[in-house]
Amino acid sequence: MADTRNELICISCPRGCLLKVSGQGEALEITGNFCSKGIDYARKEITEPVRVLTVLMRPEGGGRPVSVKTDRPVPKDMLKKCAAEIYRNHPKLPIRSGDVLIKDLCGTGADVVATSTLK
């Protein structure tokens, strides 16, 4: 594995520390953090970045889309595949905020949940 050198802004708390990451594998050196959350954030962001996916989903028959999101972060390198799977699905109305519209999205373990209501 090549030596990694990155700068990240930590989003674990409102402080927004500028983290400097160098090294490789288990020997990552992380500096610039104010609290221990920065170390955990940087290590995860460098080794296995994840994001909560938030998109719009068209209901069956078209009409106004409903906003949805994954109930947990999914691997960043799978975001396009996951979004494409969401766009292929068209749930039936009515949709209530909190309804699970897709279970285990692309094998990630994340469910797609409605974040708004549509009748």
C-alpha positions in Angstrom: 0.0 0.0 0.0 1.4 3.4 -0.9 2.0 6.1 1.6 -1.1 8.2 2.1 -1.1 12.0 2.6 -4.3 13.8 2.9 -6.0 16.8 4.5 -9.6 16.3 5.8 -12.0 18.6 7.5 -13.5 16.6 10.4 -17.3 16.6 10.4 -17.8 14.7 13.7 -18.5 17.9 15.6 -19.2 21.5 14.9 -15.5 22.5 15.4 -14.4 21.4 11.9 -10.8 20.6 12.7 -8.4 20.4 9.7 -6.9 17.0 10.0 -3.6 15.9 8.4 -3.3 12.2 7.6 -0.1 10.5 6.6 1.3 7.0 6.7 -0.3 3.7 5.6 -2.4 0.9 7.0 -2.3 0.6 10.7 0.5 3.2 10.9 -1.7 6.1 9.9 -0.6 9.3 11.7 -3.4 11.8 12.3 -2.8 15.3 13.6 -4.8 18.5 13.9 -7.7 17.0 15.8 -9.1 18.7 18.9 -10.8 15.6 20.2 -10.6 11.9 19.8 -13.6 11.9 17.4 -11.2 13.4 14.7 -8.9 10.4 14.9 -11.8 7.9 14.4 -13.3 10.0 11.6 -10.0 10.3 9.7 -9.2 6.6 10.0 -12.7 5.6 8.7 -12.6 8.2 5.9 -9.2 7.1 4.7 -9.8 3.3 5.0 -13.5 2.9 4.2 -15.4 6.1 3.4 -19.2 5.9 3.8 -22.1 8.3 3.2 -25.8 8.5 3.9 -27.5 8.7 0.5 -30.4 11.2 0.1 -32.3 11.4 -3.2 -35.8 11.8 -4.7 -37.9 8.8 -5.6 -40.8 8.8 -8.1 -43.9 7.0 -7.0 -45.7 4.5 -9.2 -47.6 6.4 -11.9 -45.3 9.4 -11.8 -46.2 12.7 -10.1 -44.4 14.5 -7.4 -41.3 12.7 -6.1 -40.8 11.8 -2.4 -37.6 12.4 -0.6 -35.8 9.3 0.7 -32.5 8.5 2.4 -30.7 5.4 3.6 -31.1 4.6 7.3 -27.3 4.2 7.7 -24.2 5.1 5.7 -23.4 3.0 2.6 -19.9 2.6 1.1 -19.0 5.7 -0.9 -17.9 3.6 -3.9 -21.4 2.2 -4.1 -23.3 5.5 -4.1 -24.0 5.5 -7.9 -25.1 1.9 -7.9 -27.4 2.5 -4.9 -28.9 5.6 -6.5 -29.6 3.7 -9.7 -31.4 1.0 -7.8 -33.6 3.6 -6.0 -34.4 5.3 -9.3 -35.6 1.9 -10.7 -38.1 1.4 -8.0 -41.5 3.2 -7.9 -43.4 2.7 -4.6 -47.2 2.8 -4.4 -49.0 5.7 -2.8 -49.7 6.7 0.0 -46.2 7.0 1.3 -45.6 8.1 4.9 -42.5 9.6 6.4 -40.6 6.7 8.0 -41.9 4.0 5.6 -39.2 1.6 4.5 -39.4 1.6 0.7 -36.4 -0.7 -0.1 -34.8 -3.2 2.3 -31.1 -4.0 2.2 -30.2 -1.7 -0.7 -27.7 -3.4 -3.0 -26.7 -5.7 -0.2 -25.4 -2.9 2.0 -27.7 -3.7 4.9 -29.1 -0.1 4.6 -32.9 0.4 4.1 -34.3 3.2 2.0 -36.7 5.3 4.2 -39.2 8.0 3.1 -38.4 11.3 4.7 -41.6 13.0 3.7 -45.3 12.1 3.2 -47.0 11.8 -0.1 -50.7 11.0 -0.7 
